[in-house]
Amino acid sequence: MLTRDRMEQFIPEEGSTYDVIVCGGGPAGIGAALAASINGAKTLIIEGRGFFGGVAGVALWMPMNRLLLNGESRGGVHKRFVDKILCYGQDASVKGKKTWVDGDGLHIHPDYLKIAVFELLEEAGCHYLLHSNVSGVVKEGNSVQGVIVTGKDGNHTFYADVVVDATGDGDVAYLAGAEMVKGREEDGVFMPISLVFALANADVDKIIDFAENHRDQFKAIIEEARSEGYATSIFYSFDRSTIPGVVSVNNGGMYGIGSLDGTSSRDLIIAERAGIQIAIDFVKIARSKKIPGLENCYLMRTGASVGVRETRRIVGDYTVTVEDAINGPEFEDVVARRYGAIDPGGLETDKDYRTSMKSGHAYPYRSLLPRGIENLLVAGRCGSTTQLGQAAGKSMGNMMDLGQAAGVAAALASSEKVTPRQLDVKKIQNRLISMGVKLFS
C-alpha cells in the first residue's frame, strides 16, 4: 500500500552524502541510477521536471527503440525496465515499428512510463528528487564532489563519491568547467527541436500507411499548405498509441525557422511557440485537405514540453565519430553497444546515412570521461561524440545502455575508492556481462 511515509523514505535530506548521484531522469539517467543501485551503491537520481522518462515522458508515445535486441532481451537494466512495462498489460505499451530508424522498441503510455520508473527506483532502493535543476557543482581542484540544485524552496547541496551527468545538455560537466562543444562542427547548426502532439478520432492504420507508402502525396499536401500560410514542419512521423483512435505525431520543428539552441531560454520559447502552432495548424490541414485517416481528427494534446535532440557534448578522452559508427571498430574499453541507424533528426546532411551504420557498434568507456575533470561520468546524448557520431544509434534504448555503463562504473569506483578514470575497465566489462549484457560481439 502506498503511503506518504513510504514515499518520503526515498526523498533525500538536505546535505546528504551518496556513493553515486545521477543527474537527469531520462533513459540514460534511469539506466545509470538502476545500474548503480543494483550494484550496491547508495544512489540518488535528480531530475528537473516533475517526472522521470526524459523525452519518452515528454513526447507522448514516441517509440523507445532498441530496448530489445532482435526481439529478445538486452539483459541488465533493459530487462528490468521492459519487464516492468509489460507487467501493466496492453494499456501501457504496444510494439514499436520496424523501419530504417525504428526497431526493437515499444510505444509506451507516458503515465505508465512515469509509474514504472518510480517503482523500479523504489525496488532498487534508489533515492529520487524531482523539480530540482542542477545549478552548481561542489569541486575540489578539478574533482567533482557534489552538486547544487535549485527548487521552489531554494538551493540544496548533495555530495557523492561519483557523479553521473545524464542531463542530456551536459549541465553538470558544463558547470564543472569541462570542455564542451555544440552543434555541427563547421557552423554550429543543431538538429531541430520538436513539440510532439497526439490526434484523436484517427484511423491509425490508414494514416501510417499513407505517410509511409505514399510519401510524395503526403509531401505535396504539406507543401501546398505551407504555400497557403500554414505553419508546417520539416517532417511528420506517425506512431501508434495505446489508445484506440489516437495517433502520436513526431515532427522536425517549424520549416524555415533556422537553428535553435536548446540551452538558450530564448530559443526554447521560440520552439514552444512554434510547436503549438504546428500542432494546431496540422489539424486544420488534415481536415481541409482530407489526409487519409485524419479527415475528422481532433487535437488530443501536445507533449509536456518540446523535445531537444542535441545541445552540448563533452570533449572526452575519446570522441566517437560517424566513421566509428560506419566502420564499427572494436575498442578494448567497450562498455556499451549502439544498435539501429544514423538519424540526423531532420537535419540536412551531405549524404544519406540511413543504411550506412554498423548496427551494434562498440562505444568506448573513454567517451564517458570528460577531459580534465575527475569523479564525473557523462552518459547519453551529451557524451563525447561528433554531431553525426551522436546521431548514430541515438535511440533511447541505446542511451539507457550508455547510462547503465556509467552507473556500473560509478558504483565500482565508489566501492574501490578510486576515480572513474583510475578504474580498471575490465571490471566494468565483467560486471556488465554478469548482469546479462551482451557486451562482446
C-alpha positions in Angstrom: 0.0 0.0 0.0 1.3 3.4 -1.0 1.6 5.8 1.9 3.2 9.2 2.5 5.7 7.7 4.8 6.7 5.1 2.2 7.2 7.8 -0.4 9.1 10.1 1.8 11.8 7.5 2.6 13.1 7.9 -1.0 13.3 11.7 -0.8 16.8 12.9 0.3 17.6 15.1 3.2 19.5 18.3 2.6 23.2 17.8 2.6 23.1 14.0 2.3 26.1 12.1 1.0 25.8 9.3 -1.5 28.1 6.9 -3.3 26.6 7.9 -6.6 24.5 10.9 -7.7 22.9 10.7 -11.2 21.7 14.0 -12.7 19.0 13.6 -15.3 16.0 11.3 -15.3 15.7 10.3 -19.0 16.7 6.9 -20.4 20.4 7.4 -19.7 19.8 8.6 -16.2 17.3 5.8 -15.5 19.9 3.3 -16.8 22.7 4.8 -14.6 20.6 5.1 -11.4 19.3 1.5 -11.6 22.7 0.1 -12.5 24.4 1.9 -9.7 21.7 0.9 -7.2 21.6 -2.8 -8.1 25.4 -2.9 -7.8 25.2 -1.9 -4.2 25.8 1.9 -4.4 23.8 4.3 -2.3 22.3 6.3 -5.1 20.3 9.5 -5.7 18.8 10.5 -9.0 17.9 14.1 -9.6 15.5 15.4 -12.3 14.5 19.0 -13.2 11.0 18.1 -14.3 8.2 16.7 -12.2 8.6 13.2 -13.6 11.1 10.7 -14.9 11.4 9.4 -18.5 13.0 12.3 -20.3 11.9 12.7 -23.9 9.9 9.5 -23.6 7.8 11.1 -20.8 7.6 14.4 -22.7 6.9 13.2 -26.2 3.8 11.1 -25.7 4.1 7.7 -27.5 7.3 8.3 -29.3 8.9 4.9 -29.6 11.6 3.9 -27.1 13.6 2.0 -29.7 16.4 -0.6 -29.0 15.1 -1.7 -25.6 15.3 -5.2 -27.1 17.9 -6.9 -29.3 16.4 -8.7 -32.3 13.2 -9.1 -30.3 15.0 -10.6 -27.3 16.2 -9.2 -24.0 19.3 -7.0 -23.8 19.7 -8.1 -20.2 20.7 -5.7 -17.5 18.6 -2.7 -16.7 16.8 -3.1 -20.0 15.3 -6.4 -18.9 14.1 -4.8 -15.6 12.6 -1.9 -17.5 10.8 -3.9 -20.2 9.5 -6.5 -17.8 8.1 -3.7 -15.6 6.3 -2.0 -18.6 4.9 -5.3 -19.9 3.5 -6.3 -16.5 1.0 -3.4 -16.8 -0.5 -5.1 -19.9 -1.8 -3.6 -23.1 -2.8 -0.3 -21.5 0.9 0.5 -21.0 2.5 -0.2 -24.3 2.3 -1.5 -27.9 5.1 -2.9 -30.0 7.2 -0.4 -32.0 7.8 0.0 -35.7 10.3 -1.8 -37.8 11.5 1.0 -40.2 15.1 2.0 -41.1 15.4 4.1 -37.9 12.9 2.4 -35.6 13.0 -1.1 -34.2 13.2 -3.4 -31.2 11.1 -0.9 -29.2 7.9 -0.1 -27.5 5.4 2.8 -27.8 4.8 3.5 -24.0 1.9 5.4 -22.5 3.8 8.3 -20.8 1.9 7.9 -17.5 2.6 4.2 -17.3 6.2 5.1 -18.0 6.3 7.5 -15.1 4.9 5.0 -12.6 7.2 2.3 -13.9 10.3 4.3 -13.2 9.1 5.2 -9.7 8.5 1.6 -8.9 11.8 0.5 -10.5 13.8 3.0 -8.5 12.0 2.1 -5.3 12.6 -1.6 -5.8 16.3 -0.9 -6.3 16.4 1.3 -3.1 17.3 4.4 -5.1 16.5 7.8 -3.7 15.0 10.4 -6.0 14.5 14.1 -6.3 12.2 15.9 -8.7 11.5 19.6 -9.5 15.2 20.2 -8.9 17.5 21.7 -11.5 21.3 21.4 -11.2 22.5 24.9 -10.7 26.1 24.4 -9.5 28.7 21.8 -8.5 30.9 21.3 -5.5 34.6 20.9 -6.6 38.0 20.4 -5.0 40.5 21.3 -7.7 39.4 19.5 -10.8 37.4 16.9 -8.8 33.6 17.0 -8.6 32.5 16.3 -5.0 28.7 17.0 -5.3 26.0 19.1 -6.9 23.9 22.1 -6.0 20.2 22.0 -7.1 17.6 24.7 -7.1 14.0 24.1 -6.4 11.0 26.1 -5.2 12.4 26.2 -1.7 15.9 27.4 -2.7 19.2 25.8 -3.1 20.2 22.3 -1.8 23.6 20.6 -1.8 24.2 16.9 -2.1 27.6 15.1 -2.0 28.8 11.9 -3.7 31.9 9.9 -4.5 31.0 9.9 -8.1 28.5 12.0 -10.1 26.9 10.8 -13.4 25.8 13.6 -15.8 22.9 12.3 -17.8 21.2 15.6 -18.2 21.3 15.5 -22.0 22.6 19.0 -22.1 25.8 18.2 -20.1 24.8 20.6 -17.4 27.0 19.1 -14.6 30.0 18.9 -16.9 29.4 22.5 -18.1 29.1 23.8 -14.6 32.2 21.9 -13.6 34.2 23.7 -16.3 34.6 20.8 -18.7 35.5 21.5 -22.3 32.2 21.3 -24.3 31.2 21.6 -28.0 27.8 22.3 -29.5 26.1 21.7 -32.9 27.6 20.9 -36.2 31.3 21.2 -36.3 31.6 23.5 -39.3 28.8 26.0 -38.4 27.2 25.2 -35.0 23.8 24.3 -36.5 21.7 22.0 -34.4 19.2 19.2 -35.1 15.7 20.6 -34.8 13.7 21.0 -31.6 10.2 19.5 -31.8 6.9 19.5 -29.9 5.1 16.2 -30.3 1.3 16.0 -30.4 -1.4 13.4 -30.4 -4.5 13.3 -32.6 -7.8 11.6 -31.6 -10.5 10.2 -33.8 -7.9 8.9 -36.3 -7.8 5.8 -38.4 -4.3 4.9 -37.2 -3.6 2.2 -39.8 -4.7 4.4 -42.6 -2.6 7.4 -41.8 0.5 5.4 -41.0 0.1 3.6 -44.3 -0.4 6.8 -46.2 2.6 8.6 -44.6 4.9 5.7 -45.2 3.8 4.3 -48.5 2.5 7.5 -50.3 5.2 9.9 -49.3 5.1 12.0 -52.4 1.4 12.6 -52.0 1.8 13.5 -48.3 4.7 15.8 -49.1 2.6 17.6 -51.8 -0.2 18.2 -49.3 2.2 19.7 -46.8 3.9 21.9 -49.4 0.6 23.2 -50.6 -0.5 24.0 -47.0 2.8 25.8 -46.5 2.3 27.9 -49.5 -1.1 28.9 -48.1 0.5 30.2 -44.9 0.1 27.3 -42.5 2.9 26.6 -40.0 4.3 23.3 -41.1 7.2 21.0 -40.0 10.3 19.8 -41.8 8.8 16.2 -41.5 6.0 14.4 -39.8 6.2 10.8 -38.4 3.1 8.9 -37.1 3.3 6.5 -34.2 0.8 4.1 -32.7 -0.5 4.7 -29.2 -2.1 2.5 -26.6 -5.5 4.2 -27.0 -7.8 3.2 -29.9 -8.2 6.0 -32.5 -5.2 8.0 -31.2 -2.0 8.6 -33.2 1.1 10.3 -31.9 2.8 12.8 -34.3 6.6 13.4 -34.1 8.0 16.1 -36.3 11.1 18.1 -37.2 10.2 21.5 -35.9 9.0 24.5 -37.9 10.1 24.7 -41.5 12.3 27.7 -42.2 12.8 28.7 -38.5 16.5 28.3 -38.5 18.8 26.6 -36.0 17.6 26.7 -32.4 19.8 26.1 -29.3 18.2 24.1 -26.5 20.5 25.7 -24.0 19.1 29.1 -24.8 15.9 30.1 -23.0 15.0 32.5 -25.9 15.3 29.7 -28.4 13.3 27.3 -26.3 10.5 29.8 -26.0 10.5 30.1 -29.8 10.4 26.3 -30.2 7.5 26.0 -27.8 5.5 28.8 -29.6 6.2 27.4 -33.0 5.5 23.8 -31.9 1.9 24.6 -30.7 1.2 26.4 -33.9 2.4 23.4 -35.9 0.0 21.2 -34.0 -3.0 23.5 -34.3 -2.4 24.1 -38.0 -1.8 20.4 -38.8 -5.3 19.6 -37.6 -6.7 22.3 -39.9 -4.6 20.9 -42.8 -5.6 17.3 -42.1 -9.3 18.1 -42.1 -9.3 20.6 -45.0 -7.0 18.5 -47.3 -8.7 15.3 -46.1 -5.5 13.5 -45.3 -6.4 9.8 -45.3 -7.1 8.6 -41.8 -7.2 12.1 -40.4 -10.3 13.6 -42.1 -12.1 14.1 -38.8 -9.3 14.2 -36.4 -9.0 16.3 -33.2 -6.0 17.6 -31.3 -5.9 15.5 -28.2 -2.9 17.2 -26.6 0.7 18.3 -27.2 3.7 16.9 -25.3 4.6 18.2 -21.8 7.3 20.4 -23.5 9.5 20.4 -26.6 11.9 17.6 -27.2 15.6 18.6 -27.8 17.7 16.3 -30.0 21.1 17.8 -29.1 22.9 20.6 -27.4 26.2 20.4 -25.5 28.6 17.4 -25.8 31.7 16.9 -23.7 35.2 16.6 -25.1 36.2 13.3 -23.6 39.2 11.1 -23.5 37.9 9.7 -26.8 35.5 11.2 -29.3 33.2 8.8 -31.1 32.8 9.8 -34.8 30.3 8.9 -37.5 33.2 6.9 -39.1 33.3 4.8 -36.0 29.6 4.1 -36.3 30.0 3.1 -40.0 33.2 1.1 -39.7 32.5 -0.4 -36.3 36.0 -0.8 -34.8 36.2 -2.8 -31.7 37.6 -0.9 -28.7 39.4 -2.6 -25.8 37.4 -0.4 -23.4 34.0 -1.2 -24.9 31.2 -0.7 -22.3 28.1 -0.4 -24.5 26.8 -1.0 -28.0 24.6 1.1 -30.1 22.1 -0.5 -32.5 20.0 0.9 -35.3 20.8 3.7 -37.7 22.2 7.1 -38.1 19.3 9.5 -37.6 20.1 13.3 -38.0 16.5 14.0 -37.0 15.6 16.1 -40.0 19.0 18.0 -40.2 20.3 18.2 -43.8 23.5 16.2 -44.3 25.9 15.9 -47.1 24.8 12.4 -47.9 22.1 9.8 -47.0 23.4 7.9 -43.9 20.2 5.8 -43.4 21.8 2.4 -44.2 25.4 3.1 -43.5 25.8 2.4 -39.8 27.1 -0.8 -38.5 24.4 -1.7 -36.1 25.8 -2.9 -32.8 29.0 -0.9 -33.0 31.1 -0.5 -29.9 31.1 2.5 -27.6 34.3 3.1 -25.5 34.5 3.9 -21.8 36.8 6.8 -22.6 33.9 8.7 -24.2 32.1 8.8 -20.8 35.1 10.6 -19.2 35.3 14.4 -19.6 38.8 15.6 -20.3 40.4 17.2 -17.3 37.6 16.5 -14.8 37.6 13.8 -12.1 34.8 11.9 -10.3 32.4 12.7 -13.2 31.0 10.4 -15.8 28.9 11.7 -18.7 26.3 9.4 -20.4 23.6 9.9 -23.1 23.5 12.4 -25.9 25.9 14.7 -24.1 28.8 12.1 -24.2 32.0 12.7 -26.2 31.0 12.4 -29.9 30.9 14.4 -33.1 27.4 15.6 -34.1 26.9 12.7 -36.5 28.6 10.4 -34.1 25.9 11.4 -31.6 23.2 10.9 -34.3 24.3 7.3 -34.8 22.2 4.9 -32.7 20.7 7.7 -30.7 17.6 5.7 -29.8 16.5 5.7 -26.2 17.4 2.1 -25.6 20.9 2.8 -26.6 21.1 5.9 -24.3 19.9 3.6 -21.5 22.8 1.3 -22.3 25.3 4.2 -22.0 23.7 5.1 -18.7 24.0 1.6 -17.5 27.7 1.5 -18.2 28.2 4.8 -16.4 26.2 3.6 -13.4 28.2 0.3 -13.1 31.4 2.3 -13.4 30.3 4.8 -10.8 29.3 2.1 -8.3 32.6 0.2 -8.8 34.7 3.4 -8.5 32.9 4.3 -5.3 33.3 0.9 -3.7 37.1 0.8 -4.6 37.7 4.4 -3.6 39.2 5.3 -6.9 38.2 7.8 -9.6 36.3 6.6 -12.6 39.4 7.3 -14.7 41.5 5.1 -12.5 39.1 2.2 -12.6 40.1 -1.0 -14.4 37.7 -1.1 -17.3 37.8 -4.9 -17.3 36.0 -4.8 -14.0 33.2 -2.8 -15.6 33.0 -5.2 -18.5 32.9 -8.3 -16.2 30.1 -6.7 -14.1 28.1 -5.8 -17.2 28.4 -9.4 -18.5 27.4 -10.8 -15.1 24.2 -8.7 -15.4 23.3 -10.4 -18.7 24.5 -7.7 -21.0 25.7 -8.8 -24.5 28.8 -6.7 -24.5 31.1 -8.5 -26.9 30.1 -9.3 -30.4 
